[in-house]
Amino acid sequence: MGPIRVLIVDDHPMVRDGVAMLLERQPDMVAVGEAEDGAQALELFRQLRPDVTLMDLQMPGMGGLEAVAAIRAAAPDARILVLTTYPGDEQITRALRAGAAGYLLKSCIRKELIDAIRAVAGGRRAISADVAHELALHTADERLSERELAVLRLVAEGYANKQIAQQLDLSGDTVKAHLKSIFAKLNVDDRTHAVTVAVRRGYLER
């Protein structure tokens, strides 16, 4: 069996370089390619067919979640390990549902990353302790609906209730009802706090 062939996907060159140098020091791994966004990742995946794709989430153009889903659609047996800065439970859930086999934070130690790549290459899952803890914290929480998310995105953009109602073709009372439900689900008391919590948990992009 040859070395584990890894495709590195991240929009920051320094991150890609650092991961590539780390892989070079492993006797059983090799970096076969680097991509700076999701579209390039999909193209390189098709060309290179790596054993493991190391995927950042927030990138310009096609982001990581979309790329994970696209790669898995093209190759259902693809093994993708998310490596990101963001520990939000909703983002973690979306990545795993899209087909990621693992989820690590960039703050993880090098040994954890190397062990995770080996685990994913071997067909196992790899989720860091911090990520597992974040998921466990919100296991019983009710998720926001698509309509509630649409309302919250407009709140984050600074729209007032009346403007949100016009944008989404809803009544003012319906917008108020959605906001009440959002506040309850996120355990907050006001719009600003709702946006802050939604960003931290991965419902809204930073």
Secondary structure, 3 states (H helix, E strand, C coil): CCCEEEEEECCCHHHHHHHHHHHHCCCCEEEEEEECCHHHHHHHHHHHCCCEEEECCCCCCCCHHHHHHHHHHHCCCCCEEEEECCCCHHHHHHHHHHCCCEEEECCCCHHHHHHHHHHHHCCCCEECHHHHHHHHHCCCCCCCCHHHHHHHHHHHCCCCHHHHHHHHCCCHHHHHHHHHHHHHHHCCCCHHHHHHHHHHHCCCCC
